[in-house]
């Protein structure tokens, strides 16, 4: 999870990712940030994020992102 938090902080250091639960719903991450995040997650965690995974529920918080990462790693 530390790697995920580092990636998120590189994208936008002004957000407290440990407590934020509405990253997408409150537009704290824009489309370019999400594209960058997807690329970083795929590279760092050896996963493939498909369009099916690109839903707000998976990206609204660090915990939701971590759950998606773990699920995708298990699917590999």
Protein Blocks (a to p, Z undefined) as FASTA:
>chain_A
ZZmmmmmmmmommbcfklgcclmmnomacfklmmmmmmmmmmmnopaddfklmcfklmmp
mklmmmmmmmmmmmZZ
